[in-house]
Amino acid sequence: MNLSEPVEPDEPDPADRPVLGALHDHDGVPAGAHAHADVVRVLHALADPTRLSLVHLLAERPRRVVELTTALGLAQSTVSAHLATLRTAGLVDATPEGRATRYALADHELDLLLGHAERVVARARAARDGDGGTVVVEAGQGAR
């Protein structure tokens, strides 16, 4: 091996990747036209551990309120209030089935978003605690 010649890395340096909109791809949305208020509404709806648990359960399959209350050990009124918040944010769909209602995620990318958020939190925790370890979570599979 000649040490004076540069060695080609197996993977491109992340610093060489194009920066799209500084942090993320804006999919052709012109500057200043971002729906930040809508994003805030969605993130606010997710800013509760019970609602995150509901999203994880609904990512597995659509469920009725009685299934959700049993799984979480919460009162029906509490679960219904959290589902209303998720529905208002456009994150959950409700389909009447007789006297019951079946709830489902409006977009399964929500589960992917939560998986990404959980990996960011785990890496930040590892860096803060000096673990320096690598966090491995399968894509679309948040901590449950």
C-alpha positions as CSV (number, residue, x, y, z in Angstrom):
1,M,0.0,0.0,0.0
2,N,1.4,3.4,-1.0
3,L,0.6,5.8,1.9
4,S,1.3,8.9,-0.3
5,E,-1.7,8.2,-2.5
6,P,-5.2,9.2,-1.2
7,V,-7.5,6.4,-0.4
8,E,-11.0,6.5,-1.7
9,P,-13.5,6.0,1.0
10,D,-16.1,3.3,0.7
11,E,-18.9,5.8,1.3
12,P,-19.1,9.5,0.4
13,D,-18.3,11.9,3.1
14,P,-21.7,13.2,4.6
15,A,-20.2,16.7,4.4
16,D,-20.1,16.3,0.6
17,R,-23.9,15.7,0.3
18,P,-25.9,18.5,-1.2
19,V,-27.6,20.6,1.4
20,L,-31.3,20.9,0.6
21,G,-32.9,23.8,2.3
22,A,-30.2,23.7,4.9
23,L,-31.8,20.9,7.0
24,H,-34.3,19.1,4.8
25,D,-35.7,18.7,1.3
26,H,-38.4,21.3,0.8
27,D,-39.9,19.4,-2.2
28,G,-40.0,22.5,-4.4
29,V,-41.7,24.7,-1.8
30,P,-40.4,28.2,-2.3
31,A,-38.7,30.0,0.6
32,G,-41.2,31.7,2.9
33,A,-44.1,29.4,1.8
34,H,-43.6,26.8,4.5
35,A,-46.6,25.8,6.5
36,H,-44.8,26.2,9.8
37,A,-48.1,26.8,11.7
38,D,-49.4,23.5,10.4
39,V,-46.2,21.7,11.4
40,V,-46.4,23.3,14.9
41,R,-50.0,22.0,15.2
42,V,-48.9,18.5,14.3
43,L,-45.9,18.5,16.7
44,H,-48.1,20.0,19.4
45,A,-50.6,17.1,19.0
46,L,-47.7,14.7,19.3
47,A,-46.2,16.4,22.4
48,D,-47.9,14.1,24.9
49,P,-46.7,10.6,25.9
50,T,-50.3,9.2,25.8
51,R,-50.9,10.5,22.3
52,L,-47.5,9.0,21.2
53,S,-48.6,5.7,22.7
54,L,-51.9,5.9,20.7
55,V,-50.0,6.6,17.5
56,H,-47.8,3.5,18.1
57,L,-50.8,1.3,18.7
58,L,-52.6,2.7,15.7
59,A,-49.5,2.1,13.6
60,E,-49.9,-1.6,14.2
61,R,-53.5,-1.7,13.0
62,P,-56.8,0.3,13.2
63,R,-58.5,0.0,16.6
64,R,-61.7,0.9,18.5
65,V,-61.6,3.0,21.6
66,V,-62.3,0.1,23.8
67,E,-59.1,-1.7,22.5
68,L,-57.1,1.5,23.1
69,T,-58.4,2.0,26.6
70,T,-57.6,-1.6,27.5
71,A,-54.1,-1.4,26.0
72,L,-53.3,1.8,27.8
73,G,-55.2,1.3,31.0
74,L,-56.9,4.7,30.7
75,A,-60.5,5.9,31.0
76,Q,-62.5,6.0,27.8
77,S,-63.0,9.8,28.2
78,T,-59.2,10.3,28.4
79,V,-58.5,8.2,25.3
80,S,-61.3,9.9,23.4
81,A,-60.0,13.4,24.3
82,H,-56.5,12.4,23.1
83,L,-57.9,10.9,19.9
84,A,-59.9,14.2,19.3
85,T,-56.6,16.1,19.5
86,L,-55.0,13.8,17.0
87,R,-58.0,14.0,14.7
88,T,-58.0,17.8,14.8
89,A,-54.4,17.8,13.8
90,G,-55.2,15.5,10.9
91,L,-53.2,12.6,12.2
92,V,-56.0,10.1,12.8
93,D,-59.0,9.1,10.8
94,A,-62.2,7.8,12.4
95,T,-64.6,5.4,10.7
96,P,-68.0,4.7,12.3
97,E,-68.8,1.0,12.7
98,G,-72.2,0.5,14.2
99,R,-72.2,2.0,17.7
100,A,-68.4,2.1,17.8
101,T,-65.7,4.0,15.9
102,R,-62.6,2.6,14.5
103,Y,-59.5,4.8,14.5
104,A,-56.5,4.6,12.2
105,L,-53.5,6.7,11.3
106,A,-54.3,9.1,8.5
107,D,-50.7,8.7,7.2
108,H,-48.4,5.8,8.1
109,E,-45.4,8.1,7.5
110,L,-46.3,9.4,11.0
111,D,-44.8,6.1,12.4
112,L,-41.7,6.7,10.4
113,L,-41.5,10.3,11.8
114,L,-41.7,9.0,15.3
115,G,-39.0,6.4,14.6
116,H,-36.7,9.1,13.4
117,A,-37.5,11.3,16.4
118,E,-36.8,8.4,18.8
119,R,-33.4,7.7,17.1
120,V,-32.5,11.4,17.4
121,V,-33.4,11.3,21.1
122,A,-31.4,8.1,21.7
123,R,-28.3,9.6,19.9
124,A,-28.6,12.8,21.9
125,R,-28.9,10.9,25.1
126,A,-25.9,8.7,24.3
127,A,-23.9,11.9,23.5
128,R,-25.0,13.6,26.6
129,D,-24.3,10.6,28.8
130,G,-20.9,9.9,27.1
131,D,-22.0,6.5,25.9
132,G,-20.9,7.2,22.3
133,G,-22.7,4.1,21.3
134,T,-24.6,3.6,18.1
135,V,-28.3,3.4,18.3
136,V,-30.0,0.9,16.0
137,V,-33.7,1.0,15.4
138,E,-35.2,-0.5,12.3
139,A,-36.8,2.1,10.0
140,G,-40.5,2.6,10.8
141,Q,-40.1,0.8,14.0
142,G,-40.1,3.2,16.9
143,A,-39.6,2.1,20.5
144,R,-42.8,0.4,21.7
